Amino acid sequence: MAAVSYSACSASVIEASDSCLTCSHEDVAVELTDVVLICLVRNTCVRHRRLEPGGGPPVTLLPVNELDSVSSNGTPAWDSARYLREILKAPVYEAAEHTPLQEMPALSARLGNTVEVKREDLQSVHSFKIRGAYNAMRSLDPAERERGVVTASAGNHAQGVARSAALLGMSAIIVMPTVTPRIKVDAVRALGGEVRLHGDNFDAAKAEAVRLSEDEGYSYIAPFDDPRVIAGQGTIGLELIQQDAHLDRVFVPVGGGGLAAGVAVLIKQLMPAVQVIGVEHEESACLKAALLGGEPITLHHVGLFAEGVAVRRIGEETFRMCHALLDDVVTVSSDETSAAVRDIFDDVRAISEPSGALALAGLKRYAAEHHLSGERLAFILSGANLNFHQLRYISERSEIGEQREAILGVTIPEEQGSFLRFASVLGARSVTEFNYRLSAARAATDPARIFVGVRIARSQERAEIVADLEEAGYDVIDLTDDELAKVHVRSMIGGRATPGVPERLFSFLFPESPGALAHFLEVLGTRWNITLFHYRTDGADYGRILCAFAAGPDDVELTEHMDRLGYSYNEETTDPAFRFFLAR
């Protein structure tokens, strides 16, 4: 095909039917040498996209040889131009949706930047994986389709393969780790995929899938380390720049690296001024390890909180591309990820799985560390296949991840009225948790040790609370960053009653508000010694307290006092759980 010279645009054989509104060229095909093409949405050649009112100067295009011509294993590799062509002609919309890019107004106002979420959770399989799976399977020849396919996946890619197989009339075997959430296993089966559970991690499942491919002739559909899969995922990058031509940075979650590679290779050619930043979970940071080592490295183990990105080794091809194209890589914690899940729900009422919210957690960390202001930031919500039981953990950890809760260990005198005096130091602050149990083994002079959570509005407020308590004479340990305390210790504060001390147990229900716990203790008074106290707010309108007093069953005064308190209560002294675990 003959080359056609543009005033500002040139290419290597990309078909287009529209003309550039800026330079007025209209050709069914133009030859691109610098990898420029006609915008599929705005009818504007990419070099001129930012010449709109309010835009910036023309972008500088990357050369077609941005990527090496040979992959790390020595086989011929796709260069940037090849990837661009394959992304543009990828038939993914036969199976996938063109998902919206939504602004998050509340988070945008809080961060001082415009934050937009790419809603890949709205795909039919609730994840972006359908794009790469369908693109790879669509390219198989008739004989390969007849034999069927096999893959390994923790769930999202599995659903993409199963759905694609159903659309294309193929059989599909999906090998899944035994730890895969039930919701994903059931979803794959519902889509027609044959599930085989094997191994306790992705790598073991992959080894079995590769064996089946080699021994039985199935086509192996890689979850990420395949140019066809990468190209399918790259269509997200094209949609992003079509939906917002003025983006400054795009944040992409990284597991095996297929999504990050596909998005980066597209954006870096068409809008190279836009930074593409990968985000990893700190417990599965295989890209970070590869960058430090100069080549893919197998991690000894990975955490499963964000199991969608729990990959021990990044792909060879995806590493080649991520190494060449990504502007930065950020790692985040489970607490930060949990906070991101909550942010997404608060702003757009979407419930993301942890790996789906990973990119937002990285966006928030990056914006804070680099003091970003007034920028347009987008992130990809990559999936929403969440096990429902995870929500409790996510909700609890999101407060800490957002620095909305301080967790403290405090020593107070073991004497009547000490709880009330302690609460008065906290003032009107909202107490989120209060754990105490009188120790049966303590000496009479031993102090009491309590586990307390306090809601905070500012990061520096945590230090202020500690200072206030220390000034009041209390010994304080800050446990906010102590993983053991947050996961285990908070649920193990307890023990049995002191021998010879009679005890009555009550549960209370009272309206939640700042200072509610302090007010409750004031009303309760100091007449009876408290031997057990547990309070944990769950964000509901009413708080629940479990409280035991050193009093016998014939203490009529205590009963009368309970009636006068004005709070809804029940006596729980005979409760089986209390008698079994906590009573003497």
Secondary structure as GFF3:
##gff-version 3
##sequence-region A 1 584
A	DSSP	beta_strand	11	15	.	.	.	ID=ss1
A	DSSP	beta_strand	29	32	.	.	.	ID=ss2
A	DSSP	three_ten_helix	46	51	.	.	.	ID=ss3
A	DSSP	alpha_helix	80	89	.	.	.	ID=ss4
A	DSSP	three_ten_helix	92	94	.	.	.	ID=ss5
A	DSSP	beta_strand	101	103	.	.	.	ID=ss6
A	DSSP	alpha_helix	105	111	.	.	.	ID=ss7
A	DSSP	beta_strand	114	119	.	.	.	ID=ss8
A	DSSP	three_ten_helix	120	122	.	.	.	ID=ss9
A	DSSP	alpha_helix	129	138	.	.	.	ID=ss10
A	DSSP	alpha_helix	142	147	.	.	.	ID=ss11
A	DSSP	beta_strand	149	152	.	.	.	ID=ss12
A	DSSP	alpha_helix	156	168	.	.	.	ID=ss13
A	DSSP	beta_strand	172	176	.	.	.	ID=ss14
A	DSSP	alpha_helix	182	190	.	.	.	ID=ss15
A	DSSP	beta_strand	194	197	.	.	.	ID=ss16
A	DSSP	alpha_helix	202	216	.	.	.	ID=ss17
A	DSSP	beta_strand	219	220	.	.	.	ID=ss18
A	DSSP	alpha_helix	227	243	.	.	.	ID=ss19
A	DSSP	beta_strand	249	253	.	.	.	ID=ss20
A	DSSP	alpha_helix	258	270	.	.	.	ID=ss21
A	DSSP	beta_strand	275	281	.	.	.	ID=ss22
A	DSSP	alpha_helix	286	293	.	.	.	ID=ss23
A	DSSP	three_ten_helix	307	309	.	.	.	ID=ss24
A	DSSP	alpha_helix	316	325	.	.	.	ID=ss25
A	DSSP	beta_strand	328	332	.	.	.	ID=ss26
A	DSSP	alpha_helix	334	348	.	.	.	ID=ss27
A	DSSP	alpha_helix	354	369	.	.	.	ID=ss28
A	DSSP	beta_strand	376	381	.	.	.	ID=ss29
A	DSSP	alpha_helix	390	401	.	.	.	ID=ss30
A	DSSP	beta_strand	405	412	.	.	.	ID=ss31
A	DSSP	alpha_helix	418	426	.	.	.	ID=ss32
A	DSSP	beta_strand	431	437	.	.	.	ID=ss33
A	DSSP	beta_strand	448	455	.	.	.	ID=ss34
A	DSSP	alpha_helix	461	471	.	.	.	ID=ss35
A	DSSP	beta_strand	475	478	.	.	.	ID=ss36
A	DSSP	alpha_helix	483	487	.	.	.	ID=ss37
A	DSSP	three_ten_helix	489	491	.	.	.	ID=ss38
A	DSSP	beta_strand	504	511	.	.	.	ID=ss39
A	DSSP	alpha_helix	516	524	.	.	.	ID=ss40
A	DSSP	beta_strand	530	536	.	.	.	ID=ss41
A	DSSP	beta_strand	542	549	.	.	.	ID=ss42
A	DSSP	alpha_helix	556	564	.	.	.	ID=ss43
A	DSSP	beta_strand	568	571	.	.	.	ID=ss44
A	DSSP	alpha_helix	576	581	.	.	.	ID=ss45
###
